[in-house]
Amino acid sequence: MPLFKSIKVNSKTSVHIWKITEDAAQLAGGLFLTPASKARAAGMKSLIRRCGFLSVRHLLALENYADADLFYDQWGKPHLGDGRHVSISHSFDYAAIIVSDMPVGIDIEKVRPKIVKIASKFIGSEWDYLDQQGEHFIRHLTAIWCAKESLYKMFATPGLSFKNDLHIPDFHPLDITYFGECHFDAILQQHELAQLSLGDYHCSYTIG
């Protein structure tokens, strides 16, 4: 069982990260999936996506949740049947969840140069401090994306813009914590984020 890391953030919040080394058949072993989840997994053409989907179910089991305890609302936000909050992410070789009594968000991403091509879609005020020629530029972009994705998942507010409504003040991509701001209608909030560098991957999470 390749559980990569578990973090007890506080008495009410836990983060679990899985390093995917198994194939889909191995990951499916021992899991009790609902008929809907079985159909969903079988319909995934991407093996990477299917393995991520199954790995998340193993991570939920660490918190004593079965596949049947997880459901999604009309906006695609995951929920747990007992009312606790959950956020989910997977990217290539890793899957991650955060479970808490408070609203949460988590994102994990592979650090890849291709993020530069989409930077204009999610970078706004952050251009003021980004060093486009610096050695940490790609990781810096990835950390900002992870932060905004985590905040977006936590707020779960339709119409929220990564570029215009979510702002990440200056930070170093290897800092342990950093901050994110949401400016949207009546939502004017600042939240602390934690970040982890996992070699070629970056993970961020936040708690409401």
Phi, psi and omega in degrees: 000107187274059171292118185278316183200141170236136181234122174270096185293315173202186185295343184247358189223133178225145174243137177228135181235132183246130173265118187277110177241349183268165171271175185298322181296318178294319180293327181288336181297128179086354178268142175250098183264147174292159177305322180296318180291322177299316180294321180295315180295318181295332182275356180280114180288332180277120178295323179300314180295320180296317179295322176297316178303314181289323179298322178301322179295325175293321178294321178298324180298332178295336177258015178066034175247139175264168178305323182293343180279349184257132174216165184238142178274185185295341180265001180086009180278131180283148177222157175252145185298335182270004177093353176287163184261145180217146171225147190226144175207147170210146182210110177053257189270002184227150171227150183212147173223156169229133181234133185203166171278353181242161176303140184218164173211144178216148175212141175229134184220147172283136180279109185225144180301336184296345179297335179300326183292335182251005185304322183296343181276340182229351178265125177240260181296342183294340178302336183297332182243351181289135176260102186291345178257358185283158183293338182259011188302312183293318177292324178299313177300317181295320179295321178293316177301312181300319179296312181293321178296319178297316178295319180300316179294322181291315182286325179047050182250113179304136178092354180294129183260126176304316188281319189260335186252338180250127184231136180243105178301162185308138180200168174261137184295350177254006174299153178286320178229158174206182186235153175228148181236143176240122178238095184210116182049241182274355182273109176230088190226152172240135182229142175279139175241148171254147179225149180231134173262119181246060182067248180276009180234156178227138181229136175227150175210158181215156180234132182288000000 
